[in-house]
Amino acid sequence: MSETILKVEGLNKNFGGVAAIVDVSFEVKKGELLGIIGPNGSGKTTLVNLLTGFVKPDSGRVFYRGVDITGKKPYKIAEMGIARTFQMVKPFYQLSAFKNLIIPLYSSRVRRLRGGMYGDRDDVAIDLLEDVGFERDSFVPYKVASSLPHGYLKRLELARCLALRPELLILDELFSGMSMSEVASTLPIIERLNGEGLTILMVEHRLKELFRIAHRVIALNFGSKIADSPPGEIMENEAVKAAYLGSEEEGEDA
Amino acid sequence: MNKEPIKFRKERLDRGIKARCEDIFALSSYREILYLLLPRVLPVALLLVFPLFKDIVGLYWEKVLVITCAIALLSLSWDWLASVGLISLGQALFFGVGAYVTGSLNYAFKWPPLITIPLGTLGGALICTLLLLPVLRLRGVYFAIVTLTLPLLLMRFIETTKILGGTEGLSALTPLPSLWVELYVPVFTLLICLFGFRRLINEDYGLVLQGIRDNDRAVMSGAINIYWFKTQAVFLAALVGSFPGAFMTHYYQFVGMPAFALDYSILPLTAAVLGGVGTFAGPTLGAFILVPLSEVLRAFGTLRVVFYSAILIICVVGLPEGVFHYIRRKYHQFERMVEVG
């Protein structure tokens, strides 16, 4: 639990005149489950985009296992082992669920990790779907993504990341738009993945669920880091209380 | 009121055959195999046999076949780009560059068609890919505008600089060796490209391309360099688009500015829309409807364009999904009577 897998140093990003991320620094240890919270517009998704190369920072550095990945292209960062989900689901709508997973399985990273061979790719894809809770004997793996409900697509998104065999998994509001029962069934999956040694960075609005599994939580407000503490103490923090101001109760219930 | 017990009910033919999804079949009888094979084998057989009857149908219609195959190849190339999410309005670019490379090689070095056509196809595809490389980041209407403009730009460039024969073009090129070559080379190329594309798009490689069409950011986050894949896709489309240009150059024994004509951009697009986008068979079918139709309408003289456009509008409004999709849907809805119990 001591090795640092991700190190962020003084990250800044402005969109026009709006400061989206202001001087954010933090570290993620190997095997850690780190939560990132903050009110709407506090820069959570921008932070994820900065870490995964979809947006280039104005200043600051991101190190992944000691290697500077600042400003690298998204596919290169993914190639190194950082997988991410999108808050707005991005499945391949015209392909069936298991074929959605063939695409990351085709990447050079997966082929390298599997020793150049990946012959039984369909089986691998269906195994992955089972990992996120889709029965292999059901119709779900064979259904076209556009016909699946939103909660399913969220889990498909998770499976697409797992297909990459990531070392760092970044979940951008995975639970948003999921029903209570879907959240309840997805939560153990994330706990299990983390238990297997996968480092997870979780941006989340569902605070109650997040606090149950996270080791540590960082709070953002207006792009700045306002708190960094274990989940039990973060809501005691005055700055966090002020940021959520009244919406705290709502956040707890959601 | 004693009702006769129901002894028979209707059942769709494809229900018993399809297993789970659209592309896995479980066949248990000769008739079921026939049901699946007939729509695939019959058109291919017809296409292969058609040139043999040249004495019956006449040389005129055999020449229509050649032009139809050329347009069908261009619409295949259009559909291939569309399945990567690149909407092109400029198949004339591929056609024209392929034609000019072949024409100038033959004109300058007097090489035979056996060498110039493959070289023209390959060279044309390379040049087109290089020309389109800077705009691969564009999507949708922006990519379309660039592809629409490029052939027009090249045409005016040749006109004003008077290179490659200028407005006169290059004439007296080597003719193709025989009528059989003229007829069968386009037919075989079309069949190879059609079934090759249909195969490739469902391979892993093709799935990545389809992924780029559906959601390029998700493909990027899957550790895949989408620009490299797009470049390859454009190259393949340019190959298939340059070949008819290269071939028709020797067929006409002439290459000139008409090789960049807007017709070669618009006809393949209309064929694809009429036939049904996204299946490769659709655009091919569309070309085999459009080109012969426009020949039949020649009898009406100037009114031809009016009839042609009217038929086109009726088809597109009546069957917005495309003729191919419509026929396929209806074919799968065939029913048979089965005994109950």
Interface residues (C-beta under 8 A of the other chain):
Chain A: T52 F54 K73 P74 Y75 A78 E79 A83 R84 F86 K90 P91 F92 Y93 Q94 L95 S96 K99 N100 I102 I103 P104 L105 Y106 S107 S108 R109 V110 R121 F139 Y142 R160 C161 A163 L164
Chain B: R20 C21 D204 Y205 L207 V208 Q210 G211 R213 D214 N215 R217 A218 V219 M220 S221 G222 A223 I224 N225 I226
